Amino acid sequence: MGSAAAPAAVTPSPAVEALVARVDRARALTDLRRLAGDEPLCIAAGCVTLNNRQTRSDDLERAMDYVVETTTALGYEVDDIPWRRGLYYGRNVIARKTGVLSPTEEVYFVAHVDG
């Protein structure tokens, strides 16, 4: 077996670097800890520590509520779309916001919340 070639280095554009520099790393880590169950997650319905985020679980619903409430508070327009496939069901959340640098475009918040 041969070894894979190292990926080529990519230099991000100054605009991307400026956006990344604006990321609140402490806030991102706190959100991660809450969704991972390392810290309590609080939503309008109350506070809970998540144990799992499997499809159809109460904890996944709480995590999705957290994403909806958090992204809405950050100024995103949120669509909460239910889905069903056989015995499985759940919801997809799509959060979008008008771009700052390109107001004719939208920024989407995309993540897998189920675990």
MIZA-155482 format. One record per residue: residue number from 1; x, y, z of N, C-alpha, C in turn. Coordinates in steps of 0.2 Angstrom, whole numbers, plus 2048, in hexadecimal, padded with zeros to 3 digits. Example, Ala and Ser with C-alpha at 12.3 -4.5 7.8 and 13.67 -1.06 7.14 Angstrom:
<pts>
<pt><k>1</k><n_px>842</n_px><n_py>7E4</n_py><n_pz>827</n_pz><ca_px>83E</ca_px><ca_py>7EA</ca_py><ca_pz>827</ca_pz><c_px>842</c_px><c_py>7F0</c_py><c_pz>827</c_pz></pt>
<pt><k>2</k><n_px>840</n_px><n_py>7F5</n_py><n_pz>823</n_pz><ca_px>844</ca_px><ca_py>7FB</ca_py><ca_pz>824</ca_pz><c_px>840</c_px><c_py>800</c_py><c_pz>827</c_pz></pt>
</pts>
This chain:
<pts>
<pt><k>1</k><n_px>804</n_px><n_py>7FA</n_py><n_pz>800</n_pz><ca_px>800</ca_px><ca_py>800</ca_py><ca_pz>800</ca_pz><c_px>804</c_px><c_py>806</c_py><c_pz>800</c_pz></pt>
<pt><k>2</k><n_px>802</n_px><n_py>80B</n_py><n_pz>7FC</n_pz><ca_px>806</ca_px><ca_py>811</ca_py><ca_pz>7FC</ca_pz><c_px>803</c_px><c_py>816</c_py><c_pz>801</c_pz></pt>
<pt><k>3</k><n_px>807</n_px><n_py>81B</n_py><n_pz>802</n_pz><ca_px>804</ca_px><ca_py>820</ca_py><ca_pz>807</ca_pz><c_px>801</c_px><c_py>826</c_py><c_pz>803</c_pz></pt>
<pt><k>4</k><n_px>7FC</n_px><n_py>828</n_py><n_pz>807</n_pz><ca_px>7F8</ca_px><ca_py>82E</ca_py><ca_pz>804</ca_pz><c_px>7FC</c_px><c_py>834</c_py><c_pz>804</c_pz></pt>
<pt><k>5</k><n_px>7FC</n_px><n_py>838</n_py><n_pz>7FE</n_pz><ca_px>7FF</ca_px><ca_py>83E</ca_py><ca_pz>7FE</ca_pz><c_px>7FC</c_px><c_py>843</c_py><c_pz>803</c_pz></pt>
<pt><k>6</k><n_px>801</n_px><n_py>847</n_py><n_pz>806</n_pz><ca_px>7FE</ca_px><ca_py>84D</ca_py><ca_pz>80B</ca_pz><c_px>7FA</c_px><c_py>852</c_py><c_pz>807</c_pz></pt>
<pt><k>7</k><n_px>7F5</n_px><n_py>854</n_py><n_pz>80A</n_pz><ca_px>7F0</ca_px><ca_py>859</ca_py><ca_pz>807</ca_pz><c_px>7F4</c_px><c_py>85F</c_py><c_pz>806</c_pz></pt>
<pt><k>8</k><n_px>7F2</n_px><n_py>863</n_py><n_pz>800</n_pz><ca_px>7F5</ca_px><ca_py>869</ca_py><ca_pz>7FF</ca_pz><c_px>7F3</c_px><c_py>86E</c_py><c_pz>804</c_pz></pt>
<pt><k>9</k><n_px>7F8</n_px><n_py>872</n_py><n_pz>806</n_pz><ca_px>7F6</ca_px><ca_py>878</ca_py><ca_pz>80B</ca_pz><c_px>7F1</c_px><c_py>87D</c_py><c_pz>808</c_pz></pt>
<pt><k>10</k><n_px>7EC</n_px><n_py>87F</n_py><n_pz>80C</n_pz><ca_px>7E7</ca_px><ca_py>884</ca_py><ca_pz>809</ca_pz><c_px>7E8</c_px><c_py>88A</c_py><c_pz>80D</c_pz></pt>
<pt><k>11</k><n_px>7E9</n_px><n_py>890</n_py><n_pz>80A</n_pz><ca_px>7E9</ca_px><ca_py>896</ca_py><ca_pz>80E</ca_pz><c_px>7E2</c_px><c_py>899</c_py><c_pz>80D</c_pz></pt>
<pt><k>12</k><n_px>7DF</n_px><n_py>89A</n_py><n_pz>813</n_pz><ca_px>7D8</ca_px><ca_py>89D</ca_py><ca_pz>813</ca_pz><c_px>7D9</c_px><c_py>8A5</c_py><c_pz>811</c_pz></pt>
<pt><k>13</k><n_px>7D3</n_px><n_py>8A7</n_py><n_pz>80E</n_pz><ca_px>7D3</ca_px><ca_py>8AE</ca_py><ca_pz>80C</ca_pz><c_px>7D3</c_px><c_py>8B2</c_py><c_pz>812</c_pz></pt>
<pt><k>14</k><n_px>7D5</n_px><n_py>8B8</n_py><n_pz>811</n_pz><ca_px>7D5</ca_px><ca_py>8BD</ca_py><ca_pz>817</ca_pz><c_px>7CE</c_px><c_py>8BE</c_py><c_pz>81A</c_pz></pt>
<pt><k>15</k><n_px>7C9</n_px><n_py>8BE</n_py><n_pz>816</n_pz><ca_px>7C2</ca_px><ca_py>8BE</ca_py><ca_pz>818</ca_pz><c_px>7C0</c_px><c_py>8B8</c_py><c_pz>81C</c_pz></pt>
<pt><k>16</k><n_px>7C2</n_px><n_py>8B2</n_py><n_pz>81A</n_pz><ca_px>7C0</ca_px><ca_py>8AC</ca_py><ca_pz>81E</ca_pz><c_px>7C4</c_px><c_py>8AD</c_py><c_pz>825</c_pz></pt>
<pt><k>17</k><n_px>7CA</n_px><n_py>8AF</n_py><n_pz>825</n_pz><ca_px>7CE</ca_px><ca_py>8AF</ca_py><ca_pz>82B</ca_pz><c_px>7CB</c_px><c_py>8B5</c_py><c_pz>830</c_pz></pt>
<pt><k>18</k><n_px>7C9</n_px><n_py>8BA</n_py><n_pz>82D</n_pz><ca_px>7C5</ca_px><ca_py>8BF</ca_py><ca_pz>831</ca_pz><c_px>7BF</c_px><c_py>8BC</c_py><c_pz>834</c_pz></pt>
<pt><k>19</k><n_px>7BB</n_px><n_py>8B8</n_py><n_pz>831</n_pz><ca_px>7B5</ca_px><ca_py>8B5</ca_py><ca_pz>834</ca_pz><c_px>7B7</c_px><c_py>8B0</c_py><c_pz>839</c_pz></pt>
<pt><k>20</k><n_px>7BC</n_px><n_py>8AC</n_py><n_pz>838</n_pz><ca_px>7BE</ca_px><ca_py>8A7</ca_py><ca_pz>83D</ca_pz><c_px>7C0</c_px><c_py>8AA</c_py><c_pz>843</c_pz></pt>
<pt><k>21</k><n_px>7C4</n_px><n_py>8B0</n_py><n_pz>842</n_pz><ca_px>7C6</ca_px><ca_py>8B4</ca_py><ca_pz>848</ca_pz><c_px>7C1</c_px><c_py>8B6</c_py><c_pz>84C</c_pz></pt>
<pt><k>22</k><n_px>7BB</n_px><n_py>8B7</n_py><n_pz>849</n_pz><ca_px>7B5</ca_px><ca_py>8BA</ca_py><ca_pz>84D</ca_pz><c_px>7B1</c_px><c_py>8B5</c_py><c_pz>851</c_pz></pt>
<pt><k>23</k><n_px>7B3</n_px><n_py>8AE</n_py><n_pz>850</n_pz><ca_px>7B0</ca_px><ca_py>8A9</ca_py><ca_pz>853</ca_pz><c_px>7B1</c_px><c_py>8A9</c_py><c_pz>85B</c_pz></pt>
<pt><k>24</k><n_px>7AC</n_px><n_py>8A9</n_py><n_pz>85F</n_pz><ca_px>7AD</ca_px><ca_py>8A9</ca_py><ca_pz>866</ca_pz><c_px>7AE</c_px><c_py>8A1</c_py><c_pz>868</c_pz></pt>
<pt><k>25</k><n_px>7B4</n_px><n_py>8A0</n_py><n_pz>869</n_pz><ca_px>7B6</ca_px><ca_py>899</ca_py><ca_pz>86A</ca_pz><c_px>7B4</c_px><c_py>896</c_py><c_pz>871</c_pz></pt>
<pt><k>26</k><n_px>7B4</n_px><n_py>89B</n_py><n_pz>876</n_pz><ca_px>7B1</ca_px><ca_py>899</ca_py><ca_pz>87C</ca_pz><c_px>7A9</c_px><c_py>897</c_py><c_pz>87C</c_pz></pt>
<pt><k>27</k><n_px>7A6</n_px><n_py>89B</n_py><n_pz>878</n_pz><ca_px>79F</ca_px><ca_py>899</ca_py><ca_pz>877</ca_pz><c_px>79E</c_px><c_py>893</c_py><c_pz>873</c_pz></pt>
<pt><k>28</k><n_px>7A2</n_px><n_py>892</n_py><n_pz>86E</n_pz><ca_px>7A1</ca_px><ca_py>88C</ca_py><ca_pz>86A</ca_pz><c_px>7A3</c_px><c_py>886</c_py><c_pz>86E</c_pz></pt>
<pt><k>29</k><n_px>7A8</n_px><n_py>886</n_py><n_pz>873</n_pz><ca_px>7A9</ca_px><ca_py>881</ca_py><ca_pz>877</ca_pz><c_px>7A4</c_px><c_py>87F</c_py><c_pz>87C</c_pz></pt>
<pt><k>30</k><n_px>7A1</n_px><n_py>885</n_py><n_pz>87F</n_pz><ca_px>79B</ca_px><ca_py>884</ca_py><ca_pz>883</ca_pz><c_px>795</c_px><c_py>880</c_py><c_pz>880</c_pz></pt>
<pt><k>31</k><n_px>794</n_px><n_py>882</n_py><n_pz>87A</n_pz><ca_px>78E</ca_px><ca_py>87F</ca_py><ca_pz>876</ca_pz><c_px>790</c_px><c_py>878</c_py><c_pz>875</c_pz></pt>
<pt><k>32</k><n_px>796</n_px><n_py>876</n_py><n_pz>873</n_pz><ca_px>798</ca_px><ca_py>86F</ca_py><ca_pz>872</ca_pz><c_px>797</c_px><c_py>86B</c_py><c_pz>879</c_pz></pt>
<pt><k>33</k><n_px>79A</n_px><n_py>86E</n_py><n_pz>87E</n_pz><ca_px>799</ca_px><ca_py>86A</ca_py><ca_pz>885</ca_pz><c_px>792</c_px><c_py>869</c_py><c_pz>887</c_pz></pt>
<pt><k>34</k><n_px>78D</n_px><n_py>86E</n_py><n_pz>885</n_pz><ca_px>786</ca_px><ca_py>86D</ca_py><ca_pz>887</ca_pz><c_px>783</c_px><c_py>868</c_py><c_pz>882</c_pz></pt>
<pt><k>35</k><n_px>785</n_px><n_py>868</n_py><n_pz>87C</n_pz><ca_px>782</ca_px><ca_py>863</ca_py><ca_pz>878</ca_pz><c_px>785</c_px><c_py>85C</c_py><c_pz>879</c_pz></pt>
<pt><k>36</k><n_px>78B</n_px><n_py>85C</n_py><n_pz>87B</n_pz><ca_px>78E</ca_px><ca_py>855</ca_py><ca_pz>87D</ca_pz><c_px>78C</c_px><c_py>852</c_py><c_pz>884</c_pz></pt>
<pt><k>37</k><n_px>788</n_px><n_py>856</n_py><n_pz>888</n_pz><ca_px>786</ca_px><ca_py>854</ca_py><ca_pz>88E</ca_pz><c_px>78B</c_px><c_py>855</c_py><c_pz>894</c_pz></pt>
<pt><k>38</k><n_px>790</n_px><n_py>859</n_py><n_pz>892</n_pz><ca_px>795</ca_px><ca_py>85A</ca_py><ca_pz>897</ca_pz><c_px>793</c_px><c_py>860</c_py><c_pz>89C</c_pz></pt>
<pt><k>39</k><n_px>78F</n_px><n_py>864</n_py><n_pz>89A</n_pz><ca_px>78C</ca_px><ca_py>86A</ca_py><ca_pz>89E</ca_pz><c_px>784</c_px><c_py>86A</c_py><c_pz>89C</c_pz></pt>
<pt><k>40</k><n_px>781</n_px><n_py>86D</n_py><n_pz>8A1</n_pz><ca_px>779</ca_px><ca_py>86D</ca_py><ca_pz>8A0</ca_pz><c_px>778</c_px><c_py>872</c_py><c_pz>89A</c_pz></pt>
<pt><k>41</k><n_px>772</n_px><n_py>870</n_py><n_pz>897</n_pz><ca_px>770</ca_px><ca_py>874</ca_py><ca_pz>891</ca_pz><c_px>769</c_px><c_py>877</c_py><c_pz>893</c_pz></pt>
<pt><k>42</k><n_px>769</n_px><n_py>87D</n_py><n_pz>893</n_pz><ca_px>762</ca_px><ca_py>880</ca_py><ca_pz>895</ca_pz><c_px>75F</c_px><c_py>883</c_py><c_pz>88F</c_pz></pt>
<pt><k>43</k><n_px>758</n_px><n_py>882</n_py><n_pz>88F</n_pz><ca_px>754</ca_px><ca_py>884</ca_py><ca_pz>889</ca_pz><c_px>74E</c_px><c_py>887</c_py><c_pz>88D</c_pz></pt>
<pt><k>44</k><n_px>749</n_px><n_py>88A</n_py><n_pz>889</n_pz><ca_px>743</ca_px><ca_py>88D</ca_py><ca_pz>88C</ca_pz><c_px>73F</c_px><c_py>888</c_py><c_pz>891</c_pz></pt>
<pt><k>45</k><n_px>73F</n_px><n_py>881</n_py><n_pz>88F</n_pz><ca_px>73C</ca_px><ca_py>87C</ca_py><ca_pz>893</ca_pz><c_px>740</c_px><c_py>87A</c_py><c_pz>899</c_pz></pt>
<pt><k>46</k><n_px>746</n_px><n_py>87D</n_py><n_pz>89A</n_pz><ca_px>74A</ca_px><ca_py>87B</ca_py><ca_pz>8A0</ca_pz><c_px>751</c_px><c_py>879</c_py><c_pz>89F</c_pz></pt>
<pt><k>47</k><n_px>754</n_px><n_py>877</n_py><n_pz>8A4</n_pz><ca_px>75B</ca_px><ca_py>874</ca_py><ca_pz>8A3</ca_pz><c_px>75C</c_px><c_py>86D</c_py><c_pz>8A4</c_pz></pt>
<pt><k>48</k><n_px>760</n_px><n_py>86A</n_py><n_pz>8A0</n_pz><ca_px>761</ca_px><ca_py>863</ca_py><ca_pz>8A0</ca_pz><c_px>768</c_px><c_py>861</c_py><c_pz>89E</c_pz></pt>
<pt><k>49</k><n_px>76B</n_px><n_py>85B</n_py><n_pz>8A0</n_pz><ca_px>771</ca_px><ca_py>859</ca_py><ca_pz>89E</ca_pz><c_px>770</c_px><c_py>853</c_py><c_pz>899</c_pz></pt>
<pt><k>50</k><n_px>772</n_px><n_py>854</n_py><n_pz>893</n_pz><ca_px>770</ca_px><ca_py>84F</ca_py><ca_pz>88E</ca_pz><c_px>774</c_px><c_py>848</c_py><c_pz>88F</c_pz></pt>
<pt><k>51</k><n_px>771</n_px><n_py>843</n_py><n_pz>88E</n_pz><ca_px>774</ca_px><ca_py>83C</ca_py><ca_pz>88E</ca_pz><c_px>775</c_px><c_py>839</c_py><c_pz>887</c_pz></pt>
<pt><k>52</k><n_px>771</n_px><n_py>83B</n_py><n_pz>882</n_pz><ca_px>772</ca_px><ca_py>838</ca_py><ca_pz>87C</ca_pz><c_px>76E</c_px><c_py>83D</c_py><c_pz>877</c_pz></pt>
<pt><k>53</k><n_px>770</n_px><n_py>83C</n_py><n_pz>870</n_pz><ca_px>76C</ca_px><ca_py>840</ca_py><ca_pz>86C</ca_pz><c_px>76A</c_px><c_py>83C</c_py><c_pz>866</c_pz></pt>
<pt><k>54</k><n_px>768</n_px><n_py>836</n_py><n_pz>867</n_pz><ca_px>766</ca_px><ca_py>831</ca_py><ca_pz>862</ca_pz><c_px>75F</c_px><c_py>833</c_py><c_pz>85F</c_pz></pt>
<pt><k>55</k><n_px>75E</n_px><n_py>831</n_py><n_pz>859</n_pz><ca_px>757</ca_px><ca_py>832</ca_py><ca_pz>856</ca_pz><c_px>752</c_px><c_py>830</c_py><c_pz>85A</c_pz></pt>
<pt><k>56</k><n_px>74D</n_px><n_py>834</n_py><n_pz>85B</n_pz><ca_px>746</ca_px><ca_py>833</ca_py><ca_pz>85F</ca_pz><c_px>747</c_px><c_py>834</c_py><c_pz>866</c_pz></pt>
<pt><k>57</k><n_px>74D</n_px><n_py>836</n_py><n_pz>869</n_pz><ca_px>74E</ca_px><ca_py>837</ca_py><ca_pz>870</ca_pz><c_px>74C</c_px><c_py>83E</c_py><c_pz>872</c_pz></pt>
<pt><k>58</k><n_px>74A</n_px><n_py>83E</n_py><n_pz>878</n_pz><ca_px>748</ca_px><ca_py>844</ca_py><ca_pz>87C</ca_pz><c_px>74E</c_px><c_py>849</c_py><c_pz>87C</c_pz></pt>
<pt><k>59</k><n_px>754</n_px><n_py>846</n_py><n_pz>87D</n_pz><ca_px>75A</ca_px><ca_py>84A</ca_py><ca_pz>87D</ca_pz><c_px>75C</c_px><c_py>84D</c_py><c_pz>876</c_pz></pt>
<pt><k>60</k><n_px>75A</n_px><n_py>84A</n_py><n_pz>871</n_pz><ca_px>75B</ca_px><ca_py>84D</ca_py><ca_pz>86A</ca_pz><c_px>757</c_px><c_py>853</c_py><c_pz>869</c_pz></pt>
<pt><k>61</k><n_px>750</n_px><n_py>852</n_py><n_pz>86B</n_pz><ca_px>74B</ca_px><ca_py>857</ca_py><ca_pz>86B</ca_pz><c_px>74E</c_px><c_py>85D</c_py><c_pz>86F</c_pz></pt>
<pt><k>62</k><n_px>750</n_px><n_py>85C</n_py><n_pz>875</n_pz><ca_px>753</ca_px><ca_py>862</ca_py><ca_pz>879</ca_pz><c_px>759</c_px><c_py>865</c_py><c_pz>875</c_pz></pt>
<pt><k>63</k><n_px>75D</n_px><n_py>861</n_py><n_pz>872</n_pz><ca_px>763</ca_px><ca_py>864</ca_py><ca_pz>86F</ca_pz><c_px>761</c_px><c_py>868</c_py><c_pz>869</c_pz></pt>
<pt><k>64</k><n_px>75C</n_px><n_py>866</n_py><n_pz>865</n_pz><ca_px>759</ca_px><ca_py>869</ca_py><ca_pz>85F</ca_pz><c_px>756</c_px><c_py>870</c_py><c_pz>862</c_pz></pt>
<pt><k>65</k><n_px>752</n_px><n_py>86F</n_py><n_pz>867</n_pz><ca_px>74F</ca_px><ca_py>876</ca_py><ca_pz>86A</ca_pz><c_px>755</c_px><c_py>87B</c_py><c_pz>86C</c_pz></pt>
<pt><k>66</k><n_px>75A</n_px><n_py>878</n_py><n_pz>86F</n_pz><ca_px>760</ca_px><ca_py>87D</ca_py><ca_pz>870</ca_pz><c_px>763</c_px><c_py>880</c_py><c_pz>86A</c_pz></pt>
<pt><k>67</k><n_px>763</n_px><n_py>87C</n_py><n_pz>865</n_pz><ca_px>766</ca_px><ca_py>87F</ca_py><ca_pz>85E</ca_pz><c_px>761</c_px><c_py>884</c_py><c_pz>85C</c_pz></pt>
<pt><k>68</k><n_px>75B</n_px><n_py>883</n_py><n_pz>85C</n_pz><ca_px>756</ca_px><ca_py>887</ca_py><ca_pz>859</ca_pz><c_px>756</c_px><c_py>88E</c_py><c_pz>85E</c_pz></pt>
<pt><k>69</k><n_px>756</n_px><n_py>88D</n_py><n_pz>864</n_pz><ca_px>756</ca_px><ca_py>893</ca_py><ca_pz>868</ca_pz><c_px>75C</c_px><c_py>897</c_py><c_pz>868</c_pz></pt>
<pt><k>70</k><n_px>762</n_px><n_py>894</n_py><n_pz>867</n_pz><ca_px>768</ca_px><ca_py>897</ca_py><ca_pz>867</ca_pz><c_px>769</c_px><c_py>89B</c_py><c_pz>860</c_pz></pt>
<pt><k>71</k><n_px>768</n_px><n_py>897</n_py><n_pz>85B</n_pz><ca_px>769</ca_px><ca_py>89B</ca_py><ca_pz>854</ca_pz><c_px>764</c_px><c_py>8A0</c_py><c_pz>853</c_pz></pt>
<pt><k>72</k><n_px>75D</n_px><n_py>89F</n_py><n_pz>856</n_pz><ca_px>759</ca_px><ca_py>8A5</ca_py><ca_pz>856</ca_pz><c_px>75B</c_px><c_py>8AB</c_py><c_pz>859</c_pz></pt>
<pt><k>73</k><n_px>75E</n_px><n_py>8AA</n_py><n_pz>85F</n_pz><ca_px>760</ca_px><ca_py>8AF</ca_py><ca_pz>863</ca_pz><c_px>766</c_px><c_py>8B3</c_py><c_pz>860</c_pz></pt>
<pt><k>74</k><n_px>76A</n_px><n_py>8AF</n_py><n_pz>85C</n_pz><ca_px>76F</ca_px><ca_py>8B2</ca_py><ca_pz>858</ca_pz><c_px>76D</c_px><c_py>8B6</c_py><c_pz>851</c_pz></pt>
<pt><k>75</k><n_px>767</n_px><n_py>8B6</n_py><n_pz>850</n_pz><ca_px>764</ca_px><ca_py>8BA</ca_py><ca_pz>84A</ca_pz><c_px>763</c_px><c_py>8B5</c_py><c_pz>844</c_pz></pt>
<pt><k>76</k><n_px>763</n_px><n_py>8AF</n_py><n_pz>845</n_pz><ca_px>762</ca_px><ca_py>8AA</ca_py><ca_pz>83F</ca_pz><c_px>75B</c_px><c_py>8AA</c_py><c_pz>83E</c_pz></pt>
<pt><k>77</k><n_px>759</n_px><n_py>8A9</n_py><n_pz>838</n_pz><ca_px>752</ca_px><ca_py>8A7</ca_py><ca_pz>836</ca_pz><c_px>752</c_px><c_py>89F</c_py><c_pz>837</c_pz></pt>
<pt><k>78</k><n_px>74D</n_px><n_py>89C</n_py><n_pz>83A</n_pz><ca_px>74E</ca_px><ca_py>895</ca_py><ca_pz>83C</ca_pz><c_px>747</c_px><c_py>891</c_py><c_pz>839</c_pz></pt>
<pt><k>79</k><n_px>749</n_px><n_py>88C</n_py><n_pz>835</n_pz><ca_px>743</ca_px><ca_py>888</ca_py><ca_pz>833</ca_pz><c_px>744</c_px><c_py>881</c_py><c_pz>836</c_pz></pt>
<pt><k>80</k><n_px>73F</n_px><n_py>87F</n_py><n_pz>839</n_pz><ca_px>73F</ca_px><ca_py>879</ca_py><ca_pz>83D</ca_pz><c_px>73A</c_px><c_py>874</c_py><c_pz>839</c_pz></pt>
<pt><k>81</k><n_px>73D</n_px><n_py>86F</n_py><n_pz>836</n_pz><ca_px>73A</ca_px><ca_py>86B</ca_py><ca_pz>831</ca_pz><c_px>739</c_px><c_py>864</c_py><c_pz>833</c_pz></pt>
<pt><k>82</k><n_px>733</n_px><n_py>861</n_py><n_pz>835</n_pz><ca_px>733</ca_px><ca_py>85A</ca_py><ca_pz>837</ca_pz><c_px>734</c_px><c_py>855</c_py><c_pz>831</c_pz></pt>
<pt><k>83</k><n_px>736</n_px><n_py>84F</n_py><n_pz>833</n_pz><ca_px>737</ca_px><ca_py>84A</ca_py><ca_pz>82D</ca_pz><c_px>735</c_px><c_py>843</c_py><c_pz>830</c_pz></pt>
<pt><k>84</k><n_px>734</n_px><n_py>83F</n_py><n_pz>82C</n_pz><ca_px>732</ca_px><ca_py>838</ca_py><ca_pz>82E</ca_pz><c_px>734</c_px><c_py>833</c_py><c_pz>828</c_pz></pt>
<pt><k>85</k><n_px>737</n_px><n_py>82E</n_py><n_pz>82B</n_pz><ca_px>739</ca_px><ca_py>828</ca_py><ca_pz>826</ca_pz><c_px>737</c_px><c_py>822</c_py><c_pz>829</c_pz></pt>
<pt><k>86</k><n_px>732</n_px><n_py>81E</n_py><n_pz>828</n_pz><ca_px>730</ca_px><ca_py>818</ca_py><ca_pz>82B</ca_pz><c_px>72E</c_px><c_py>81A</c_py><c_pz>832</c_pz></pt>
<pt><k>87</k><n_px>732</n_px><n_py>816</n_py><n_pz>837</n_pz><ca_px>731</ca_px><ca_py>817</ca_py><ca_pz>83E</ca_pz><c_px>735</c_px><c_py>81C</c_py><c_pz>841</c_pz></pt>
<pt><k>88</k><n_px>739</n_px><n_py>81F</n_py><n_pz>83D</n_pz><ca_px>73E</ca_px><ca_py>825</ca_py><ca_pz>83F</ca_pz><c_px>73B</c_px><c_py>82B</c_py><c_pz>83E</c_pz></pt>
<pt><k>89</k><n_px>73B</n_px><n_py>830</n_py><n_pz>842</n_pz><ca_px>739</ca_px><ca_py>837</ca_py><ca_pz>841</ca_pz><c_px>73E</c_px><c_py>83B</c_py><c_pz>845</c_pz></pt>
<pt><k>90</k><n_px>73D</n_px><n_py>842</n_py><n_pz>843</n_pz><ca_px>741</ca_px><ca_py>847</ca_py><ca_pz>847</ca_pz><c_px>740</c_px><c_py>84D</c_py><c_pz>843</c_pz></pt>
<pt><k>91</k><n_px>745</n_px><n_py>852</n_py><n_pz>844</n_pz><ca_px>744</ca_px><ca_py>858</ca_py><ca_pz>841</ca_pz><c_px>74B</c_px><c_py>85B</c_py><c_pz>83E</c_pz></pt>
<pt><k>92</k><n_px>74B</n_px><n_py>85F</n_py><n_pz>839</n_pz><ca_px>751</ca_px><ca_py>862</ca_py><ca_pz>837</ca_pz><c_px>750</c_px><c_py>869</c_py><c_pz>838</c_pz></pt>
<pt><k>93</k><n_px>755</n_px><n_py>86D</n_py><n_pz>83A</n_pz><ca_px>755</ca_px><ca_py>874</ca_py><ca_pz>83C</ca_pz><c_px>75A</c_px><c_py>877</c_py><c_pz>837</c_pz></pt>
<pt><k>94</k><n_px>757</n_px><n_py>87C</n_py><n_pz>833</n_pz><ca_px>75B</ca_px><ca_py>880</ca_py><ca_pz>82F</ca_pz><c_px>75B</c_px><c_py>887</c_py><c_pz>831</c_pz></pt>
<pt><k>95</k><n_px>761</n_px><n_py>889</n_py><n_pz>833</n_pz><ca_px>762</ca_px><ca_py>890</ca_py><ca_pz>835</ca_pz><c_px>766</c_px><c_py>894</c_py><c_pz>830</c_pz></pt>
<pt><k>96</k><n_px>764</n_px><n_py>89A</n_py><n_pz>82E</n_pz><ca_px>767</ca_px><ca_py>89E</ca_py><ca_pz>829</ca_pz><c_px>767</c_px><c_py>8A5</c_py><c_pz>82B</c_pz></pt>
<pt><k>97</k><n_px>76B</n_px><n_py>8A9</n_py><n_pz>828</n_pz><ca_px>76C</ca_px><ca_py>8B0</ca_py><ca_pz>82A</ca_pz><c_px>76F</c_px><c_py>8B4</c_py><c_pz>823</c_pz></pt>
<pt><k>98</k><n_px>76D</n_px><n_py>8BA</n_py><n_pz>822</n_pz><ca_px>76F</ca_px><ca_py>8BE</ca_py><ca_pz>81D</ca_pz><c_px>777</c_px><c_py>8BF</c_py><c_pz>81E</c_pz></pt>
<pt><k>99</k><n_px>77B</n_px><n_py>8BE</n_py><n_pz>819</n_pz><ca_px>782</ca_px><ca_py>8BF</ca_py><ca_pz>819</ca_pz><c_px>783</c_px><c_py>8C7</c_py><c_pz>81A</c_pz></pt>
<pt><k>100</k><n_px>789</n_px><n_py>8C8</n_py><n_pz>81E</n_pz><ca_px>78B</ca_px><ca_py>8CE</ca_py><ca_pz>820</ca_pz><c_px>78F</c_px><c_py>8D1</c_py><c_pz>81A</c_pz></pt>
<pt><k>101</k><n_px>794</n_px><n_py>8CD</n_py><n_pz>818</n_pz><ca_px>798</ca_px><ca_py>8CF</ca_py><ca_pz>812</ca_pz><c_px>795</c_px><c_py>8CF</c_py><c_pz>80C</c_pz></pt>
<pt><k>102</k><n_px>790</n_px><n_py>8CA</n_py><n_pz>80B</n_pz><ca_px>78C</ca_px><ca_py>8C9</ca_py><ca_pz>805</ca_pz><c_px>785</c_px><c_py>8C9</c_py><c_pz>806</c_pz></pt>
<pt><k>103</k><n_px>781</n_px><n_py>8CF</n_py><n_pz>807</n_pz><ca_px>77A</ca_px><ca_py>8CF</ca_py><ca_pz>809</ca_pz><c_px>776</c_px><c_py>8CC</c_py><c_pz>804</c_pz></pt>
<pt><k>104</k><n_px>778</n_px><n_py>8CA</n_py><n_pz>7FE</n_pz><ca_px>773</ca_px><ca_py>8C7</ca_py><ca_pz>7FA</ca_pz><c_px>774</c_px><c_py>8BF</c_py><c_pz>7FB</c_pz></pt>
<pt><k>105</k><n_px>778</n_px><n_py>8BD</n_py><n_pz>7FF</n_pz><ca_px>779</ca_px><ca_py>8B6</ca_py><ca_pz>801</ca_pz><c_px>777</c_px><c_py>8B4</c_py><c_pz>808</c_pz></pt>
<pt><k>106</k><n_px>776</n_px><n_py>8AE</n_py><n_pz>809</n_pz><ca_px>775</ca_px><ca_py>8AC</ca_py><ca_pz>810</ca_pz><c_px>77A</c_px><c_py>8A7</c_py><c_pz>813</c_pz></pt>
<pt><k>107</k><n_px>77B</n_px><n_py>8A8</n_py><n_pz>81A</n_pz><ca_px>77F</ca_px><ca_py>8A3</ca_py><ca_pz>81D</ca_pz><c_px>77B</c_px><c_py>89E</c_py><c_pz>821</c_pz></pt>
<pt><k>108</k><n_px>77D</n_px><n_py>898</n_py><n_pz>820</n_pz><ca_px>779</ca_px><ca_py>892</ca_py><ca_pz>823</ca_pz><c_px>77D</c_px><c_py>88F</c_py><c_pz>829</c_pz></pt>
<pt><k>109</k><n_px>779</n_px><n_py>88E</n_py><n_pz>82E</n_pz><ca_px>77C</ca_px><ca_py>88A</ca_py><ca_pz>834</ca_pz><c_px>77A</c_px><c_py>883</c_py><c_pz>833</c_pz></pt>
<pt><k>110</k><n_px>77F</n_px><n_py>87F</n_py><n_pz>832</n_pz><ca_px>77E</ca_px><ca_py>878</ca_py><ca_pz>831</ca_pz><c_px>782</c_px><c_py>873</c_py><c_pz>835</c_pz></pt>
<pt><k>111</k><n_px>77E</n_px><n_py>86E</n_py><n_pz>838</n_pz><ca_px>782</ca_px><ca_py>86A</ca_py><ca_pz>83D</ca_pz><c_px>77D</c_px><c_py>863</c_py><c_pz>83E</c_pz></pt>
<pt><k>112</k><n_px>781</n_px><n_py>85E</n_py><n_pz>83F</n_pz><ca_px>77D</ca_px><ca_py>858</ca_py><ca_pz>841</ca_pz><c_px>77C</c_px><c_py>858</c_py><c_pz>849</c_pz></pt>
<pt><k>113</k><n_px>776</n_px><n_py>858</n_py><n_pz>84B</n_pz><ca_px>775</ca_px><ca_py>858</ca_py><ca_pz>853</ca_pz><c_px>774</c_px><c_py>851</c_py><c_pz>855</c_pz></pt>
<pt><k>114</k><n_px>772</n_px><n_py>84D</n_py><n_pz>851</n_pz><ca_px>770</ca_px><ca_py>846</ca_py><ca_pz>854</ca_pz><c_px>777</c_px><c_py>843</c_py><c_pz>855</c_pz></pt>
<pt><k>115</k><n_px>777</n_px><n_py>83E</n_py><n_pz>85A</n_pz><ca_px>77D</ca_px><ca_py>83A</ca_py><ca_pz>85B</ca_pz><c_px>77D</c_px><c_py>833</c_py><c_pz>85A</c_pz></pt>
</pts>
